[in-house]
């Protein structure tokens, strides 16, 4: 094992150490008045109670799936025997990352509100450093999981040759990504349903019907709303990006082992270690960027965005520069691969920055699109809805073009711009490795990128705590500024997550083909090569496998798969949107009942039954999240059994294309509706309580499941379907009808 590898577990421990340091610093902050402490306790207890219930459901699902994988591995020999264990560890670490992040957030919100009593910068620092706990925990646990499995499999896997051993190790490690993806889907969907059911109930009845301010303690759904911010936007987002982060590194490792199979063990090890080292360096640079985020008192939205950008941009620029040094160290300067792959990494980094800036432009109320959307409220909620949908659709152009350019550039860079042999067998493997390592580059600074995302719900909860505790108006003004910034950074984070999912999913599709090759080799089947000759599966390249299964655009199985995959994105969105709607209806009925039956709520003399609303959201989320998750897992398995490998590849490409564009549209529409409401609340177009404000509240209510449930869940869907396909590759290759 190359000695450079040990920098990977070292970086993971550094990330976890700084996460612990930031956590302890946050805990030392004063939590404020007794009322502030009590409100923070309500939110924390509700969040932990929900997570406990969610994990009970998830554990049952994981046990069932692990047993199923064990039967396939030990009973039918169509799967690697390590899969059941890898699957469980992936889910465990993903769940652990979400738990730590949410626990930190629920402790941090009250302390952020209290820090905002001193100054805006104090509030920003507490919230952002607390968000950094989430970011550093995700990258720390992700790298630790990858490093431990690499060490373990190196010790226990024994193959016919060293080169084949490395292919087996990396493709086996890919399977723990399914555990992370499955856990992420439950966390994202369940958390999204929970938070939006509470948010919609609080907004429709509390704000629109009863004309109550945001986070008013007289609103029975306000505690559930604050709990939801944590379970959806912290635990859900953490699990989501954990699986993106691990998936990008693991798919790059698998493609590297395959691309350099003919070049010997030494080159394979270099290609395997490179993505891990890029991620490890990104951890250190993320920590450096976190320390640069600060602002001045009285800062506006533009200045706050600039403060955040300083940290994220510094980390991204330094990561791009460092990638040249890392890859030169790994491959050696005599091998042109070092700078070819470095350019691929940079293309991924640039794509991430461009997508983030485009998302910021279309969702921040510092820019014209959202300001114009707020102006549409002068003619009522219908024009706000129409304007938000149109804005979201237009906003897909820049991210899609950016990802398309990143794919082409990273591919061309990796093959040394050898356009004459663009899709030769060797260049295809190298090019796909370049695309995969571009995804690693995009996610290399996830430590700070996720910090800017997890910061948002902490700031939002801080505002709720300030409102419910009756703090002085300037505190709420400061938390509102931090909250508005959080809406923008959250939208940017979602755009970043979706963009990285597109590159990662493409790399996973390529890895699926490698997994099919190993499955064929396991059962001793020969492959029809491009020249029409039968060759051993172990000697086949990607083009040989595609030719063997007739993966061409005229194959009806592939065409059918593409349509099914595209449909899956819309079906999944429809199911999760309706799930939010059903849970929200129950919340609306309950809030209206309390206003009607509990005397003195609206005058402040009575106390709402907060626990009943928390219970409704919890039960609704637990009940509604199971069916979408089962559909997402079952679809590629069923298609594989019926349509075979070509059908599965079609499903993955159809789901990737439709899912990526739909996710960008929904996330940006929702973010713009949310910030249009904030823009009106700052005093524009009549301010709070005006007809324009009511119209934007309706828009924000529609946008809630767009941006916090269905949209973000899509990037998990496209990766989960890829992961399921990889894990089930042996079954698909062995049993299929067409």
KADA-V596349 format. One record per residue. N is the residue number from 1. RES is the residue in one letter. PHI is phi in degrees with one decimal (999 if undefined). OMEGA is omega as a letter, one per 40 degrees, with the letter a starting at -180 (NA if undefined). NEAR is the number of other C-alpha atoms within 12 Angstrom. Layout:
# KADA-V596349
N | RES | PHI | OMEGA | NEAR
N | RES | PHI | OMEGA | NEAR
This chain:
# KADA-V596349
1 | X | 999 | a | 21
2 | X | -61.6 | a | 24
3 | X | -63.5 | i | 15
4 | X | -62.1 | a | 26
5 | X | -57.5 | a | 32
6 | X | -69.1 | i | 23
7 | X | -68.4 | a | 27
8 | X | -70.5 | i | 38
9 | X | -61.5 | i | 33
10 | X | -63.4 | i | 27
11 | X | -64.6 | i | 36
12 | X | -64.2 | i | 38
13 | X | -69.4 | i | 28
14 | X | -62.5 | i | 30
15 | X | -61.0 | a | 42
16 | X | -67.9 | i | 33
17 | X | -64.3 | a | 24
18 | X | -68.7 | i | 32
19 | X | -61.3 | i | 39
20 | X | -65.2 | i | 26
21 | X | -62.4 | i | 21
22 | X | -64.0 | i | 35
23 | X | -64.1 | a | 35
24 | X | -65.4 | i | 19
25 | X | -62.5 | i | 24
26 | X | -64.2 | a | 35
27 | X | -65.8 | i | 25
28 | X | -74.9 | i | 17
29 | X | -67.6 | i | 28
30 | X | -70.5 | a | 26
31 | X | -84.1 | i | 31
32 | X | 99.3 | a | 29
33 | X | -71.4 | i | 22
34 | X | -55.7 | i | 16
35 | X | -65.0 | i | 21
36 | X | -61.8 | i | 32
37 | X | -64.4 | a | 28
38 | X | -65.4 | i | 20
39 | X | -65.0 | i | 39
40 | X | -61.2 | i | 41
41 | X | -66.6 | i | 28
42 | X | -56.4 | a | 30
43 | X | -65.2 | a | 41
44 | X | -64.1 | i | 34
45 | X | -64.2 | i | 29
46 | X | -64.5 | a | 38
47 | X | -65.7 | a | 44
48 | X | -69.3 | i | 31
49 | X | -64.0 | i | 29
50 | X | -63.8 | a | 39
51 | X | -62.5 | i | 41
52 | X | -61.3 | i | 20
53 | X | -66.0 | i | 27
54 | X | -62.4 | a | 41
55 | X | -67.3 | i | 30
56 | X | -62.3 | i | 18
57 | X | -66.0 | a | 26
58 | X | -63.3 | a | 33
59 | X | -61.4 | i | 23
60 | X | -61.9 | i | 17
61 | X | -61.0 | a | 26
62 | X | -66.3 | i | 32
63 | X | -64.2 | i | 22
64 | X | -61.2 | a | 17
65 | X | -66.3 | i | 29
66 | X | -63.2 | i | 32
67 | X | -64.3 | i | 21
68 | X | -59.8 | i | 24
69 | X | -65.5 | i | 35
70 | X | -64.7 | i | 27
71 | X | -63.2 | i | 20
72 | X | -63.5 | a | 26
73 | X | -77.1 | a | 26
74 | X | -95.4 | a | 18
75 | X | -91.2 | a | 14
76 | X | -113.6 | i | 19
77 | X | 55.5 | i | 24
78 | X | -108.5 | a | 32
79 | X | -152.7 | i | 37
80 | X | -65.2 | a | 39
81 | X | -69.6 | i | 31
82 | X | -82.7 | a | 32
83 | X | -55.6 | a | 43
84 | X | -57.0 | a | 34
85 | X | -75.0 | i | 30
86 | X | -62.4 | i | 37
87 | X | -57.6 | a | 41
88 | X | -67.9 | a | 36
89 | X | -68.0 | i | 34
90 | X | -60.6 | i | 45
91 | X | -65.9 | a | 43
92 | X | -63.5 | a | 34
93 | X | -66.5 | i | 38
94 | X | -63.2 | i | 52
95 | X | -64.8 | a | 47
96 | X | -64.3 | i | 32
97 | X | -60.6 | i | 42
98 | X | -64.0 | a | 50
99 | X | -63.3 | a | 39
100 | X | -62.8 | i | 38
101 | X | -62.6 | a | 50
102 | X | -70.9 | i | 50
103 | X | -60.3 | i | 37
104 | X | -62.5 | a | 46
105 | X | -62.0 | a | 56
106 | X | -71.4 | i | 50
107 | X | -80.9 | a | 48
108 | X | -83.6 | a | 55
109 | X | -61.8 | i | 56
110 | X | -64.1 | i | 51
111 | X | -68.9 | i | 46
112 | X | -64.9 | i | 55
113 | X | -60.1 | a | 54
114 | X | -68.5 | i | 45
115 | X | -65.8 | i | 34
116 | X | -67.4 | i | 42
117 | X | -67.8 | i | 31
118 | X | -81.6 | a | 24
119 | X | -167.3 | i | 27
120 | X | -64.6 | a | 36
121 | X | -64.5 | i | 31
122 | X | -64.0 | i | 32
123 | X | -63.3 | i | 45
124 | X | -61.4 | a | 50
125 | X | -64.1 | a | 41
126 | X | -64.3 | a | 49
127 | X | -64.9 | a | 54
128 | X | -71.0 | i | 54
129 | X | -64.6 | i | 52
130 | X | -69.2 | i | 51
131 | X | -63.5 | i | 54
132 | X | -66.2 | i | 58
133 | X | -59.4 | i | 54
134 | X | -61.5 | a | 58
135 | X | -59.3 | a | 57
136 | X | -73.7 | i | 56
137 | X | -66.2 | i | 53
138 | X | -60.7 | a | 53
139 | X | -70.2 | i | 58
140 | X | -65.8 | i | 47
141 | X | -68.2 | i | 49
142 | X | -61.5 | i | 54
143 | X | -65.7 | i | 50
144 | X | -64.9 | i | 37
145 | X | -60.9 | i | 43
146 | X | -62.7 | a | 48
147 | X | -63.3 | a | 39
148 | X | -63.8 | i | 25
149 | X | -68.2 | i | 33
150 | X | -64.0 | i | 39
151 | X | -65.4 | a | 23
152 | X | -62.2 | a | 21
153 | X | -70.1 | i | 28
154 | X | -61.4 | a | 25
155 | X | -80.7 | a | 15
156 | X | -112.8 | i | 16
157 | X | -85.1 | i | 26
158 | X | -130.1 | a | 17
159 | X | -117.9 | a | 17
160 | X | -65.2 | i | 12
161 | X | -143.5 | a | 16
162 | X | -63.9 | a | 24
163 | X | -64.2 | i | 30
164 | X | -67.6 | i | 33
165 | X | -61.0 | a | 30
166 | X | -68.0 | i | 42
167 | X | -63.9 | i | 45
168 | X | -63.6 | a | 43
169 | X | -61.1 | a | 45
170 | X | -70.4 | i | 46
171 | X | -72.2 | i | 49
172 | X | -66.5 | i | 43
173 | X | -62.8 | i | 51
174 | X | -56.4 | a | 53
175 | X | -69.8 | i | 50
176 | X | -72.2 | i | 46
177 | X | -64.5 | i | 56
178 | X | -66.7 | i | 51
179 | X | -61.5 | i | 47
180 | X | -65.4 | a | 50
181 | X | -66.9 | i | 55
182 | X | -64.1 | i | 55
183 | X | -61.9 | a | 54
184 | X | -63.0 | a | 52
185 | X | -64.2 | i | 54
186 | X | -62.8 | a | 54
187 | X | -66.1 | a | 56
188 | X | -70.5 | a | 56
189 | X | -69.0 | i | 59
190 | X | -61.5 | i | 54
191 | X | -64.4 | i | 57
192 | X | -65.8 | i | 54
193 | X | -65.5 | i | 57
194 | X | -58.7 | a | 59
195 | X | -67.0 | a | 54
196 | X | -79.7 | i | 57
197 | X | -61.9 | i | 56
198 | X | -69.0 | a | 56
199 | X | -65.0 | i | 51
200 | X | -64.1 | i | 43
201 | X | -61.8 | i | 46
202 | X | -65.8 | a | 50
203 | X | -74.9 | a | 44
204 | X | -64.4 | a | 37
205 | X | -90.3 | a | 38
206 | X | -67.2 | a | 37
207 | X | -81.2 | a | 36
208 | X | -77.2 | a | 31
209 | X | -80.6 | a | 22
210 | X | -94.0 | i | 26
211 | X | 57.9 | i | 24
212 | X | -91.2 | i | 29
213 | X | -68.5 | i | 31
214 | X | -59.3 | i | 40
215 | X | 60.4 | i | 36
216 | X | -67.8 | a | 34
217 | X | -64.1 | i | 35
218 | X | -76.4 | a | 37
219 | X | -83.8 | a | 50
220 | X | -60.6 | a | 47
221 | X | -91.7 | a | 52
222 | X | -69.9 | i | 50
223 | X | -68.0 | i | 45
224 | X | -60.2 | i | 51
225 | X | -62.6 | a | 52
226 | X | -69.1 | i | 54
227 | X | -61.7 | a | 56
228 | X | -60.8 | i | 56
229 | X | -57.2 | a | 51
230 | X | -79.8 | a | 57
231 | X | -72.3 | a | 59
232 | X | -91.1 | a | 58
233 | X | -90.8 | i | 60
234 | X | -108.7 | a | 57
235 | X | -63.4 | a | 54
236 | X | -66.3 | i | 54
237 | X | -64.9 | i | 63
238 | X | -61.6 | i | 59
239 | X | -65.0 | i | 56
240 | X | -59.3 | a | 58
241 | X | -76.0 | i | 61
242 | X | -60.4 | a | 58
243 | X | -72.4 | i | 58
244 | X | -65.2 | a | 55
245 | X | -61.1 | i | 60
246 | X | -65.8 | a | 53
247 | X | -61.1 | a | 56
248 | X | -66.2 | a | 54
249 | X | -68.7 | a | 54
250 | X | -66.1 | i | 51
251 | X | -66.8 | i | 57
252 | X | -65.8 | i | 54
253 | X | -61.5 | a | 48
254 | X | -65.1 | i | 53
255 | X | -68.9 | i | 51
256 | X | -65.2 | i | 51
257 | X | -62.8 | i | 41
258 | X | -75.9 | a | 48
259 | X | -63.6 | a | 42
260 | X | -108.1 | a | 33
261 | X | -58.4 | a | 34
262 | X | -80.9 | a | 24
263 | X | -95.5 | i | 19
264 | X | 99.7 | a | 22
265 | X | -60.1 | a | 25
266 | X | -61.0 | i | 23
267 | X | -68.2 | i | 28
268 | X | -60.6 | a | 35
269 | X | -61.9 | i | 39
270 | X | -60.7 | a | 38
271 | X | -67.5 | i | 49
272 | X | -77.2 | a | 46
273 | X | -76.3 | a | 43
274 | X | -52.6 | a | 49
275 | X | -63.7 | i | 52
276 | X | -65.9 | a | 52
277 | X | -69.7 | i | 44
278 | X | -60.4 | i | 54
279 | X | -65.3 | a | 54
280 | X | -64.5 | i | 48
281 | X | -64.5 | i | 45
282 | X | -60.2 | i | 50
283 | X | -61.5 | a | 52
284 | X | -63.1 | a | 38
285 | X | -71.1 | i | 37
286 | X | -63.9 | i | 45
287 | X | -62.3 | i | 46
288 | X | -59.9 | i | 28
289 | X | -63.1 | a | 35
290 | X | -59.8 | a | 46
291 | X | -71.6 | a | 27
292 | X | -90.8 | a | 24
293 | X | -83.2 | i | 35
294 | X | -159.6 | a | 29
295 | X | -146.3 | i | 29
296 | X | -99.8 | i | 21
297 | X | -64.7 | i | 22
298 | X | 80.1 | a | 21
299 | X | -66.2 | i | 22
300 | X | -92.1 | a | 24
301 | X | -60.0 | a | 34
302 | X | -61.1 | i | 24
303 | X | -68.3 | i | 23
304 | X | -66.3 | i | 35
305 | X | -60.9 | i | 37
306 | X | -63.3 | i | 25
307 | X | -60.7 | i | 31
308 | X | -65.3 | a | 41
309 | X | -63.1 | i | 32
310 | X | -57.1 | a | 27
311 | X | -67.6 | a | 34
312 | X | -68.6 | a | 45
313 | X | -68.4 | i | 33
314 | X | -60.8 | i | 31
315 | X | -62.6 | a | 39
316 | X | -66.6 | a | 46
317 | X | -63.0 | a | 31
318 | X | -65.3 | i | 31
319 | X | -66.0 | i | 43
320 | X | -61.5 | i | 40
321 | X | -65.5 | a | 25
322 | X | -64.4 | a | 33
323 | X | -60.6 | i | 45
324 | X | -63.4 | i | 32
325 | X | -66.8 | a | 24
326 | X | -63.1 | a | 36
327 | X | -72.4 | i | 39
328 | X | -65.9 | i | 27
329 | X | -67.8 | a | 26
330 | X | -74.7 | a | 35
331 | X | -88.7 | a | 30
332 | X | 87.6 | a | 20
333 | X | -71.8 | i | 17
334 | X | -76.0 | a | 12
335 | X | -99.0 | a | 17
336 | X | -62.3 | i | 21
337 | X | -57.4 | a | 34
338 | X | -62.4 | a | 31
339 | X | -89.2 | i | 32
340 | X | -60.7 | a | 35
341 | X | -71.8 | i | 50
342 | X | -62.7 | i | 45
343 | X | -64.8 | i | 38
344 | X | -63.4 | i | 46
345 | X | -60.1 | a | 51
346 | X | -62.2 | i | 40
347 | X | -62.6 | i | 43
348 | X | -66.9 | i | 50
349 | X | -61.9 | a | 49
350 | X | -62.7 | i | 36
351 | X | -60.3 | i | 44
352 | X | -61.8 | i | 48
353 | X | -65.1 | a | 39
354 | X | -62.9 | i | 30
355 | X | -63.0 | i | 39
356 | X | -61.6 | a | 44
357 | X | -67.8 | i | 31
358 | X | -64.1 | i | 36
359 | X | -63.5 | i | 47
360 | X | -59.8 | a | 45
361 | X | -63.2 | a | 34
362 | X | -84.0 | a | 46
363 | X | -117.0 | a | 52
364 | X | -80.7 | i | 44
365 | X | -80.9 | i | 39
366 | X | -82.4 | a | 31
367 | X | -119.4 | a | 25
368 | X | -63.6 | a | 20
369 | X | -53.8 | a | 34
370 | X | -73.0 | i | 42
371 | X | -63.5 | i | 33
372 | X | -66.0 | i | 32
373 | X | -63.2 | i | 47
374 | X | -62.6 | i | 51
375 | X | -64.6 | i | 32
376 | X | -64.9 | a | 31
377 | X | -68.1 | i | 38
378 | X | -65.3 | i | 24
379 | X | -110.0 | i | 21
380 | X | 105.6 | a | 25
381 | X | -66.6 | a | 31
382 | X | -61.3 | a | 22
383 | X | -71.8 | i | 25
384 | X | -66.0 | i | 40
385 | X | -64.0 | a | 32
386 | X | -59.9 | a | 26
387 | X | -62.5 | i | 32
388 | X | -67.5 | i | 47
389 | X | -64.9 | i | 34
390 | X | -62.9 | i | 25
391 | X | -60.6 | a | 37
392 | X | -62.5 | i | 41
393 | X | -65.4 | i | 26
394 | X | -63.5 | a | 25
395 | X | -68.1 | i | 38
396 | X | -74.5 | a | 33
397 | X | -61.0 | a | 24
398 | X | -64.1 | i | 31
399 | X | -60.0 | a | 44
400 | X | -66.6 | i | 36
401 | X | -63.1 | i | 20
402 | X | -63.0 | i | 33
403 | X | -65.3 | i | 41
404 | X | -60.0 | i | 26
405 | X | -64.3 | a | 26
406 | X | -64.4 | i | 44
407 | X | -63.0 | a | 38
408 | X | -65.9 | a | 29
409 | X | -64.3 | a | 34
410 | X | -64.5 | i | 44
411 | X | -66.1 | a | 41
412 | X | -64.2 | i | 34
413 | X | -61.3 | a | 37
414 | X | -64.9 | a | 41
415 | X | -96.2 | i | 37
416 | X | 66.6 | i | 28
417 | X | 56.2 | i | 25
418 | X | -83.1 | a | 19
419 | X | -67.9 | a | 18
420 | X | -63.2 | i | 11
421 | X | -119.9 | a | 16
422 | X | -57.1 | a | 22
423 | X | -120.4 | i | 21
424 | X | -66.9 | a | 20
425 | X | -56.6 | a | 27
426 | X | -69.6 | a | 28
427 | X | -65.7 | i | 28
428 | X | -63.1 | i | 33
429 | X | -65.7 | i | 38
430 | X | -64.7 | a | 43
431 | X | -63.5 | i | 44
432 | X | -67.0 | i | 49
433 | X | -62.5 | i | 53
434 | X | -63.5 | i | 53
435 | X | -62.6 | a | 56
436 | X | -64.7 | a | 55
437 | X | -73.2 | i | 59
438 | X | -65.8 | i | 55
439 | X | -64.3 | i | 54
440 | X | -62.3 | i | 54
441 | X | -60.5 | a | 54
442 | X | -61.7 | a | 55
443 | X | -98.3 | a | 59
444 | X | -63.7 | i | 56
445 | X | -101.9 | a | 53
446 | X | -60.4 | a | 62
447 | X | -52.7 | a | 55
448 | X | -89.5 | i | 50
449 | X | -62.1 | i | 56
450 | X | -70.7 | i | 54
451 | X | -61.6 | i | 52
452 | X | -67.0 | i | 56
453 | X | -80.8 | a | 52
454 | X | -65.6 | i | 60
455 | X | -60.2 | a | 55
456 | X | -56.9 | i | 50
457 | X | -64.0 | i | 54
458 | X | -65.6 | i | 59
459 | X | -64.5 | i | 57
460 | X | -61.7 | i | 47
461 | X | -64.8 | i | 51
462 | X | -62.7 | i | 54
463 | X | -63.1 | i | 50
464 | X | -62.9 | i | 43
465 | X | -64.4 | i | 50
466 | X | -62.9 | a | 43
467 | X | -67.5 | a | 37
468 | X | -70.8 | i | 36
469 | X | -88.2 | i | 30
470 | X | 67.8 | i | 23
471 | X | -71.2 | a | 26
472 | X | -58.4 | a | 20
473 | X | -54.1 | a | 18
474 | X | -67.0 | i | 23
475 | X | -67.3 | i | 33
476 | X | -65.5 | i | 38
477 | X | -62.6 | i | 31
478 | X | -67.4 | i | 41
479 | X | -68.0 | i | 47
480 | X | -65.3 | i | 40
481 | X | -64.3 | i | 40
482 | X | -64.4 | i | 52
483 | X | -67.0 | i | 46
484 | X | -61.7 | i | 43
485 | X | -62.8 | i | 47
486 | X | -62.5 | i | 47
487 | X | -61.2 | a | 49
488 | X | -71.1 | a | 50
489 | X | -66.3 | i | 48
490 | X | -66.1 | i | 48
491 | X | -63.2 | i | 55
492 | X | -63.7 | i | 46
493 | X | -62.6 | i | 50
494 | X | -65.8 | i | 55
495 | X | -61.1 | i | 57
496 | X | -64.1 | i | 52
497 | X | -63.1 | a | 51
498 | X | -67.9 | i | 52
499 | X | -62.5 | i | 58
500 | X | -66.1 | i | 57
501 | X | -62.9 | a | 52
502 | X | -63.3 | i | 53
503 | X | -67.8 | a | 58
504 | X | -63.7 | a | 51
505 | X | -63.4 | i | 54
506 | X | -63.5 | i | 46
507 | X | -65.4 | i | 50
508 | X | -67.0 | i | 50
509 | X | -62.9 | i | 48
510 | X | -64.3 | i | 45
511 | X | -66.4 | i | 49
512 | X | -60.5 | i | 43
513 | X | -64.3 | i | 47
514 | X | -65.1 | i | 50
515 | X | -66.9 | i | 49
516 | X | -61.3 | i | 46
517 | X | -60.1 | i | 44
518 | X | -67.5 | i | 45
519 | X | -62.6 | i | 37
520 | X | -64.0 | i | 35
521 | X | -65.9 | a | 29
522 | X | -62.9 | a | 27
523 | X | -95.5 | i | 24
524 | X | 76.1 | a | 18
525 | X | -88.0 | i | 24
526 | X | -88.8 | a | 24
527 | X | -118.4 | i | 34
528 | X | -81.7 | a | 26
529 | X | -76.8 | a | 25
530 | X | -61.0 | i | 22
531 | X | -81.2 | i | 13
532 | X | 93.3 | a | 15
533 | X | -88.0 | i | 14
534 | X | -81.2 | i | 19
535 | X | -132.8 | i | 23
536 | X | -65.3 | a | 23
537 | X | -58.9 | a | 30
538 | X | -65.1 | a | 35
539 | X | -95.5 | a | 27
540 | X | -77.6 | i | 36
541 | X | -104.2 | a | 38
542 | X | -60.2 | a | 40
543 | X | -63.6 | i | 31
544 | X | -63.7 | i | 33
545 | X | -64.9 | i | 40
546 | X | -63.1 | i | 30
547 | X | -66.7 | a | 26
548 | X | -60.5 | a | 33
549 | X | -99.2 | i | 32
550 | X | 51.7 | i | 29
551 | X | -82.1 | i | 29
552 | X | -130.7 | a | 22
553 | X | -65.1 | i | 19
554 | X | -91.6 | i | 14
555 | X | -77.2 | a | 23
556 | X | -60.9 | i | 19
557 | X | -64.7 | i | 31
558 | X | -65.3 | a | 33
559 | X | -61.3 | i | 26
560 | X | -61.9 | i | 28
561 | X | -62.6 | i | 36
562 | X | -60.0 | a | 35
563 | X | -66.5 | i | 28
564 | X | -65.0 | i | 35
565 | X | -62.1 | i | 37
566 | X | -63.7 | i | 31
567 | X | -61.8 | a | 28
568 | X | -58.0 | i | 38
569 | X | -61.9 | a | 43
570 | X | -73.0 | i | 33
571 | X | -60.9 | a | 28
572 | X | -63.2 | i | 42
573 | X | -61.8 | i | 41
574 | X | -61.9 | i | 24
575 | X | -65.3 | a | 30
576 | X | -73.0 | i | 48
577 | X | -62.9 | i | 36
578 | X | -65.2 | i | 29
579 | X | -62.4 | i | 37
580 | X | -61.7 | a | 45
581 | X | -60.3 | a | 35
582 | X | -66.2 | i | 29
583 | X | -66.3 | a | 39
584 | X | -66.5 | i | 43
585 | X | -59.7 | i | 27
586 | X | -63.6 | i | 32
587 | X | -67.5 | i | 44
588 | X | -60.1 | i | 35
589 | X | -60.6 | a | 28
590 | X | -68.5 | a | 34
591 | X | -64.1 | i | 43
592 | X | -61.3 | i | 29
593 | X | -61.4 | a | 23
594 | X | -66.5 | i | 28
595 | X | -60.5 | a | 28
596 | X | -81.3 | a | 18
597 | X | -102.6 | i | 17
598 | X | -92.6 | a | 22
599 | X | -69.3 | i | 17
600 | X | 84.1 | a | 16
601 | X | -63.8 | a | 27
602 | X | -69.1 | i | 27
603 | X | -90.9 | i | 17
604 | X | 87.0 | a | 18
605 | X | -87.3 | i | 12
606 | X | -105.5 | a | 19
607 | X | -110.8 | i | 21
608 | X | -65.0 | i | 33
609 | X | -90.1 | a | 29
610 | X | -62.3 | a | 33
611 | X | -62.4 | i | 28
612 | X | -65.0 | i | 25
613 | X | -68.4 | i | 42
614 | X | -62.6 | i | 44
615 | X | -64.0 | i | 33
616 | X | -63.2 | i | 40
617 | X | -64.1 | a | 55
618 | X | -63.3 | a | 42
619 | X | -64.6 | i | 32
620 | X | -61.1 | a | 37
621 | X | -66.1 | a | 45
622 | X | -61.8 | a | 36
623 | X | -73.3 | a | 27
624 | X | -84.3 | a | 34
625 | X | -82.5 | a | 42
626 | X | -72.8 | a | 32
627 | X | -62.4 | i | 24
628 | X | -57.6 | a | 39
629 | X | -66.7 | i | 39
630 | X | -64.0 | i | 28
631 | X | -61.2 | a | 27
632 | X | -62.8 | a | 47
633 | X | -77.1 | a | 38
634 | X | -76.2 | a | 26
635 | X | -55.5 | a | 37
636 | X | -67.1 | i | 45
637 | X | -67.8 | a | 36
638 | X | -64.4 | i | 29
639 | X | -61.7 | i | 41
640 | X | -62.7 | a | 42
641 | X | -69.4 | a | 27
642 | X | -92.2 | a | 25
643 | X | -101.0 | i | 34
644 | X | 78.2 | a | 38
645 | X | -62.0 | a | 50
646 | X | -60.2 | i | 44
647 | X | -64.2 | i | 43
648 | X | -64.6 | i | 48
649 | X | -60.1 | i | 48
650 | X | -61.4 | i | 40
651 | X | -58.7 | a | 44
652 | X | -66.1 | i | 52
653 | X | -70.9 | i | 40
654 | X | -63.9 | i | 37
655 | X | -65.5 | i | 44
656 | X | -64.9 | a | 46
657 | X | -64.0 | a | 36
658 | X | -70.3 | a | 34
659 | X | -65.1 | a | 45
660 | X | -63.3 | a | 49
661 | X | -66.0 | a | 39
662 | X | -64.6 | i | 47
663 | X | -65.3 | i | 48
664 | X | -61.7 | i | 52
665 | X | -57.6 | a | 42
666 | X | -68.9 | a | 48
667 | X | -66.3 | a | 53
668 | X | -73.1 | i | 58
669 | X | -60.1 | a | 49
670 | X | -62.3 | i | 54
671 | X | -64.1 | i | 53
672 | X | -67.1 | i | 56
673 | X | -60.1 | a | 55
674 | X | -63.0 | a | 50
675 | X | -76.4 | i | 51
676 | X | -63.2 | i | 54
677 | X | -61.8 | i | 50
678 | X | -62.0 | a | 43
679 | X | -63.4 | i | 42
680 | X | -67.1 | a | 36
681 | X | -65.1 | i | 31
682 | X | -77.5 | i | 27
683 | X | 117.6 | i | 17
684 | X | -83.0 | i | 25
685 | X | 51.7 | i | 30
686 | X | 102.1 | i | 22
687 | X | 72.6 | a | 26
688 | X | -61.0 | i | 26
689 | X | 84.9 | a | 26
690 | X | -81.0 | i | 24
691 | X | -63.6 | i | 28
692 | X | -62.6 | i | 35
693 | X | -64.4 | i | 42
694 | X | -60.2 | i | 40
695 | X | -65.4 | a | 41
696 | X | -73.2 | i | 53
697 | X | -63.7 | i | 50
698 | X | -61.7 | i | 38
699 | X | -60.0 | i | 44
700 | X | -64.2 | i | 45
701 | X | -65.2 | i | 43
702 | X | -65.2 | a | 42
703 | X | -73.3 | a | 43
704 | X | -55.8 | i | 50
705 | X | -69.4 | i | 49
706 | X | -59.2 | a | 44
707 | X | -90.2 | a | 53
708 | X | -116.6 | i | 54
709 | X | -124.6 | a | 53
710 | X | -70.5 | a | 51
711 | X | -57.4 | a | 46
712 | X | -64.7 | a | 57
713 | X | -68.6 | a | 58
714 | X | -65.5 | a | 56
715 | X | -69.5 | i | 52
716 | X | -74.0 | a | 60
717 | X | -56.9 | a | 58
718 | X | -67.6 | i | 58
719 | X | -81.0 | i | 56
720 | X | -63.8 | i | 49
721 | X | -61.4 | i | 50
722 | X | -65.9 | a | 53
723 | X | -64.4 | i | 52
724 | X | -60.8 | i | 50
725 | X | -61.2 | i | 48
726 | X | -64.7 | a | 50
727 | X | -64.8 | a | 52
728 | X | -94.8 | a | 49
729 | X | -58.2 | a | 48
730 | X | -62.7 | i | 40
731 | X | -65.9 | a | 39
732 | X | -63.8 | a | 39
733 | X | -68.1 | a | 43
734 | X | -90.7 | a | 30
735 | X | -126.2 | i | 24
736 | X | -157.3 | a | 24
737 | X | -82.2 | a | 18
738 | X | -114.6 | NA | 22
